[in-house]
């Protein structure tokens, strides 16, 4: 981890564009946080596509950000009666 003077640690991770988009669709918490709260340091017109997919995924899965992660209201409703 690297120290970041504006507020916290930075943990660099590398993904191909295809991997990154797939992780957005699959609602990986760290990736959702990166899109929602991250700071873009360099971009070659990829982040626009990623943010559009993020917005679509949030709508489709009815995602809500909680203190400790992301919750899908859609899946919560679907499975809440099975427990």
C-alpha positions as a Python dict, from the first residue, in 0.01 Angstrom:
ca = {
    (1, 'X'): (0, 0, 0),
    (2, 'X'): (110, 352, -71),
    (3, 'X'): (34, 644, 153),
    (4, 'X'): (-186, 914, 4),
    (5, 'X'): (-169, 1253, 170),
    (6, 'X'): (-534, 1339, 98),
    (7, 'X'): (-680, 1070, 313),
    (8, 'X'): (-576, 712, 295),
    (9, 'X'): (-386, 425, 144),
    (10, 'X'): (-365, 345, -224),
    (11, 'X'): (-359, -17, -332),
    (12, 'X'): (-267, -39, -700),
    (13, 'X'): (-433, -322, -892),
    (14, 'X'): (-416, -402, -1259),
    (15, 'X'): (-695, -546, -1472),
    (16, 'X'): (-761, -567, -1842),
    (17, 'X'): (-1051, -350, -1959),
    (18, 'X'): (-1256, -665, -2016),
    (19, 'X'): (-1186, -795, -1664),
    (20, 'X'): (-1273, -459, -1511),
    (21, 'X'): (-1606, -434, -1697),
    (22, 'X'): (-1695, -792, -1606),
    (23, 'X'): (-1627, -717, -1239),
    (24, 'X'): (-1858, -417, -1259),
    (25, 'X'): (-2133, -638, -1402),
    (26, 'X'): (-2070, -895, -1128),
    (27, 'X'): (-2082, -620, -863),
    (28, 'X'): (-1739, -671, -708),
    (29, 'X'): (-1733, -435, -412),
    (30, 'X'): (-1379, -305, -458),
    (31, 'X'): (-1445, -231, -825),
    (32, 'X'): (-1775, -58, -748),
    (33, 'X'): (-1595, 154, -489),
    (34, 'X'): (-1321, 237, -738),
    (35, 'X'): (-1575, 363, -991),
    (36, 'X'): (-1793, 541, -736),
    (37, 'X'): (-1520, 704, -528),
    (38, 'X'): (-1189, 659, -707),
    (39, 'X'): (-973, 926, -863),
    (40, 'X'): (-875, 868, -1225),
    (41, 'X'): (-505, 927, -1275),
    (42, 'X'): (-488, 840, -1644),
    (43, 'X'): (-750, 743, -1899),
    (44, 'X'): (-774, 661, -2268),
    (45, 'X'): (-1153, 701, -2299),
    (46, 'X'): (-1225, 390, -2093),
    (47, 'X'): (-1363, 541, -1774),
    (48, 'X'): (-1671, 681, -1950),
    (49, 'X'): (-1771, 331, -2062),
    (50, 'X'): (-1698, 191, -1715),
    (51, 'X'): (-1907, 460, -1543),
    (52, 'X'): (-2199, 401, -1781),
    (53, 'X'): (-2186, 28, -1704),
    (54, 'X'): (-2160, 108, -1333),
    (55, 'X'): (-2477, 321, -1347),
    (56, 'X'): (-2658, 48, -1540),
    (57, 'X'): (-2547, -218, -1292),
    (58, 'X'): (-2653, -6, -994),
    (59, 'X'): (-2998, 39, -1151),
    (60, 'X'): (-3038, -322, -1263),
    (61, 'X'): (-2928, -480, -936),
    (62, 'X'): (-3075, -196, -728),
    (63, 'X'): (-2743, -156, -550),
    (64, 'X'): (-2707, 51, -235),
    (65, 'X'): (-2378, 146, -72),
    (66, 'X'): (-2363, 47, 293),
    (67, 'X'): (-2093, 118, 549),
    (68, 'X'): (-1928, -218, 492),
    (69, 'X'): (-2005, -289, 126),
    (70, 'X'): (-2275, -297, -138),
    (71, 'X'): (-2621, -451, -110),
    (72, 'X'): (-2852, -553, -392),
    (73, 'X'): (-3209, -468, -296),
    (74, 'X'): (-3326, -680, -589),
    (75, 'X'): (-3158, -996, -461),
    (76, 'X'): (-3238, -916, -100),
    (77, 'X'): (-3610, -913, -183),
    (78, 'X'): (-3575, -1230, -387),
    (79, 'X'): (-3401, -1429, -114),
    (80, 'X'): (-3525, -1276, 212),
    (81, 'X'): (-3809, -1526, 241),
    (82, 'X'): (-3581, -1826, 190),
    (83, 'X'): (-3388, -1782, 516),
}
